Amino acid sequence: MSDRAPASPPRAGDGRDEARRAVGVRSLGHPNALAWTFEFTDDRYEWRRLFSELFGTFLLVLVAAGGPMVNARLGGQVIAPAAMEVSPGLMVMAIILFMGAVSGAHLNPVVTIAFTLRSDFPVRRVPLYLVAQLAGAVAATAVLVGLLGRHGAAGLTLPGPGIPAAAAMLWEAILSAGLVSVILGTASGAQQIGAMAALGVGGYIALAGLIGAPVSGASMNPARSLGPALVLGDWKSWWVYLAGPLLGALAAVGIAHILRGRGGGWSGRRAAQGTLGIAWVPGSPGRPPEAGRT
């Protein structure tokens, strides 16, 4: 008979979380893998995920639409064209780094759809993610108009001078296929590169903007285009920025299947859904991390 005193039951507030997360410890070779799998479906943090998508898209559109609107307000020469095309990529890079773990930092309806088609994101979460993204784009445009006023088509994405709408749509589809391919690739188990994914995605957006903006505006994001169109009341060529990115995302899903097979892997789900409630759990200030949690 052991002389070790029996373990006391966990006290309310200080042991129940530990006991719950002990389920599945080291199952399948991953600490807490089984518990983490169930926490992917935990709705307790959904409002934070939705706020993350809204706020992140707000920041993205604030920069992407704000550059042209600031230029128009202040004479047209205060921000260099190259800076306006690179700045959205830098903003996306920052957003992924500072809150990608909360919601996955989709910031783009076609990214959400692509993750869903790859079985990395649950269908039931798609509608509210799309609403949050569009709301963030609308809010950013409304703030810009309130602060700077409306200046013609400034802030909209439109085909370049002499570019037919159909050509701009195909251009958006090609650029979007590349963007979503980068996102899906850096989220896969074979290519998972952690925070470096921010550099890959942000760098692609910046480079695509440099070559694509004169042709189509290099939106690659229906929320970024349709949000300003809604606030400014200008729906010229709006379908280009819905059909093009959507076709590109569908192509990227097919490319991902060719390169890596079916989705739904552990790394892809963590990247698509974030790790809020899984790798990060709110606690009291100064509380040391629990053993086995990363």
DAJO-V41794 format. One line per field, one symbol per residue. phi: phi as a letter, one per 30 degrees, with the letter a starting at -180 (. if undefined). psi: psi as a letter, one per 40 degrees, with the letter a starting at -180 (. if undefined). burial: b if it has 24 or more other C-alpha atoms within 12 Angstrom, else e. Layout:
phi=???
psi=???
burial=???
This chain:
phi=.dcddddddddejbbddddddddieidhibehddddedddcdddcddddddddddddedddeddddedddeddcjjbdbdedddddddddddeddddcadddbjhdiaeddeddddddicbdedcdeddddddddddddddddddddcicbhcejdcbedeicdedddddddddddddddddddddcdddcdbhddedddddddddddddccedcbjhdhaeddddddddddibcdiedeccdddddddddddddddddbidciddddddddcibdibcbbeadeidddddicc
psi=hiehiihiihiheeedddddeeheheifehhfddddddedehededdddddddddddddddddddddddddddfeeedhidddddddddddddddddefdedeefdehdddddddddefehhdeeddddddddddddddddddddddeihgbeheihiiihehidddddddddddddddddddddeeiddehebdedddddddddddddddddddeefdehddddddddddefhfhfdddeddddddddddddddddddeaiaeidddddddeiehecehhiiihehiiiheh.
burial=eeeeeeeeeeeeeeeeebeebeeeeeeeeeebbebbbebbbeeebbebbbbbbbbbbbbbbbbbbbbbbbbbeeeeeeeeeebbbbbbbbbbbbbbbebbbbbbbbbbbbbbbbbbbbbbbbeebbeebbbbbbbbbbbbbbbbbeebebbebbbbbbbeeeeebebbbbbbbbbbbbbbbbbbbbbbeeebebeebbbbbbbbbbbbbbebbbbbbbbbbbbbbbbbbbbbeeeebbbbbbbbbbbbbbbbbbbbeeebeebbbbbbbbbbbbbbbbbebeeeeeeeeeeebe
